[in-house]
Amino acid sequence: MALRRTLYRYYEHRLESSLPADRLPQHIGVILDGHRRFAREATDGEYRASYEAGMAKLEELISWCADLRIGAVTAWVLSTENLRRPATELEPYFEVLTELFNRMPKLAERLHFTLTVSGSLDLLPPTLVVAAKQAVDLVAQLGETQMNVNIALCYGGRQEVVDACRSLVADLLAEGVAPENLAESIDAKGLAGNLYAADLPDTDLVIRTSGESRLSGFLLWQSAFAEFAFVDPYWPAFRKVDLLRALRDFTRRDRRFGA
């Protein structure tokens, strides 16, 4: 075991040192998939233990990205569709997410990142919403930052586009644009400026865990020209080497941006 750990650390270091800094993505989106399957296979069906492992892994991911000087990370921790699951699965997750947000200010102080939360928070329990908003407010008071962390919470990509359209139309009406002229006043720049985390650049790389090869509506607008990495481990079992391999493959790709 000791030899294996040593070889693993050597391989990890070799991977990291081989990454060209000028070709790394500036914004990574991560779909944290596989908590329930991990629970069934590794924790005897104990969902809370799986969720706790997953959120601890998210904190590790943020730390890894800070070390690599990745500019922004969007982590999808809960979709709107997830709310259809039984209360026995959701309630412990809400508790674990609340605990995560309670830890976020201390983590941000150490790693120097800003924090945003994107999604339909009105659908969530008040305790979780309060924890998320308090975390955002406390992190905003910390000052100097080098990375942006965006937590996609109760997030749906289609709903984000709908909300952006509604917000843009409301802004145009407030500016005095006549209703009959609204259609010609709507453009891609205006729509992009009304997305949930509009200050973040478009996503360069999207990583999904658990072996699933689909986006499920994640960052539909922002990932139009993104590269994708679908990796096998369930999210709680995701390793730094999995991130480094995805980054290595990204740096080797010839990005054509739709051309």
N, C-alpha and C positions, 0 to 999 in steps of 0.2 A: 504493500500500500504506500509506504513512504517513497519507494522508487517511482511508483506511478504518479504520485503527487509532484515529485520533482520534475519528471518528464513533462507532465502537464503544464507546470509553471514555465518550463523552458519553452515549450511550444507556444504558449500564450504570449510570452515576452517576444519571441521571434515574430509571431504574427503582428503584434502591435508595432514593433520597431520597423516592420516592412511597409507600413501604411504611409503613402505620401500625403503629408498634411494638406497640401494645396488641392487635393482631389477628394477630400472627405466631404460628406454631405453637410449642409448647413442646417437642415431641418429633417429630423427622423420622426416618422410616425410609427407607433408600435401598437399592435392589436394583441392584448393580453388574453390569449385564448387557451382554454384547457383546464381551468380550475376544477371543474366538476369531475372530469375524467382522472385528473391527478388525485382527487380525493378518493375516488373509487379504487384506484390502483395502489396508492401509496400511503393513504391515511385511514384505511378501513371505513371509507365513507364519511369521515369527519370533515364537513365542509369548512367549518371555522378554521381548522388547522391549515387547510389548503389555502384559504383566503389570506390568512396571516403570512404564510410562506410567500404567496404571490405579491403582497404589498411590501414585504421585506425585500423581495427581488426587485420591485420597482424602485425602491430607494437605492439599491445597488446599481441599477441601470442608470439612474440620474448621476450617481457618483462616477461611473465609468465614462459617461458622456462628458461630464465636466472635465475629467482628466484628459480626454481626447480633444477637448475644446470644440465640441459640437455646439453650434449656436442655439439650437432649439430642439425640444423633444415634445411631441404630443403623444400621450399615453391614453388609450381607450380602455377605461376600467369598467364601464357599464353602459350598455346600449338601452334605448327605449324598449326594444323587443325583450330584453332581459327581465323587464318588469312583469312579464307574463308567468314567470316561474313561481313555484310554490313558496309560501311564506317561510317554510322551513329552510329554504335555500337563500332567500333574499335577506331575511332579518339578521342572520349572523354576518352577512356581507356588508350590510349597512353599518353595523357596529364596527367592523374592521376598517371600513372606509373612514368612518368618523375618527377612529384612532389614528389613521394615517394622516388626516388633515391636522390633527392636534400635534403631530410630530413635524409637520412640514416647515414651520417657521425655524425650528432649530436646525433642520437639514439645510434650509436655504441660507441661514447665517453661516454655516460651515462651507457650503459649496458656491455661494454667491449667485443665486438665480432668482428671477422674477417668477411669479406664479399667477396663472389664469385658470379659470374653470369654465368649460364650455358645455352647454347642454340645456335640457329642459328641467331646470332645478325645481320648478313648481310641482313636479310629479313625485318628488322625493320626500321622505320623512323630515319634519322640521329640524330635528336634532342634527341630521347630516348636513342639511342646507346651512344651518348656522355655523357648524364647524368649518365647512368649505369657505364660506364668506369671511369668517374671522381669520382663517389662514391666509387668504388673499390679502386682506387688510394688513395683517401683521408683517407679512413678507414685504409688502410695498413700503414699509417704514424702514427697511434695513439698509437702503442706500445702494452702493455700488454693486453692479451685477455683471456677470460674464455669460450668462445663459438664460434662455427662456424655457420654462416648463409649463406646459398646457395639459391639464387633466380633462379629458373628454368624459364627462359624467352625465349619465342619462342622455347620451348623445345619439342622434340619428342624422346621417348625411343628407337625406332628402328633406328632413325637417329644417336643417340648417339653411338649405337653399331657399326653402319656402319663407323662413323667417327673414332671410336677407332680402328677398324680393319685397316683402311687406314693409320692412324698414326703409328700403330705398324709395318705394312709392310714397311712404309717409314723409320722408325728407323732401322729396321733389314737390309734393303738395305744399309743404311748409315754406318752401322757397318761392311759391307762387306759380309753379308750372300748372297750366290749365289741364284739366282731366283729359281733354281730347289730344293733348300733346305728350301725355305720359309715355306712351309706347316708344316714341322716337327719342325720348330722353333717357331710356334705360340702356345701359351698355355694360360691358364686362368689367370695366374699371369701377363703376359705381356699385355693381353687385359685389365685387370682391371686397370693396371697402366696408360692406355691411355684414360680412361673415362674422362668426362668433369671436375668433381671435384674429382680427383683420390686420393687426400689426406684425404678425409672423409671416415670414416668406413662405412661398409654396413648398410643399413637401418634396424633398429630393429622393428619399428612400422610405419605403413602407415595409415593416417586418411583421409577419404574422406567425405566431407559434402554433403548436399542436398538429402540424401537418395539413391543416386546411389551406386550400389554394383559392381563396376568394376574399374580396374586400368587405362584403356585407354592409356596404354603404359608408365606409370610413373615409372621411375627407374627400368626398367625391369631386369637389371643385379643385381643391388644393393639390390633389394627386394626379392631375391630368397628364403630367409629363414625368411622374415619379418612376423610379425603378422599384422592383418588388423582390422581397426575399421571403420565401415560405419555408420555415424550419420545423423540424419534427418535434423537439421537446415541448411538453406542456409548459405553460408560462412559469409555474413555480419552480420548474427544473431548468429553466433557461440559464445558460452560463455565459460568462464573459467571452469565452472562445466562440460561442455562437454569434455574438455580436461582432466580434472581430472578423470572423469568416464572411459575414454579410457585408461588412465594410470593405474587406479585401475585394470581394466580387464587384462591389459598387465601383471602386476606384479603377477597376479594369474594364469597365463598360464604356463604350463610345456613345455618349448621350446625344441623340439627334433632335430631341424635343419635338417629335411629331413629323420631322422632315423625312 
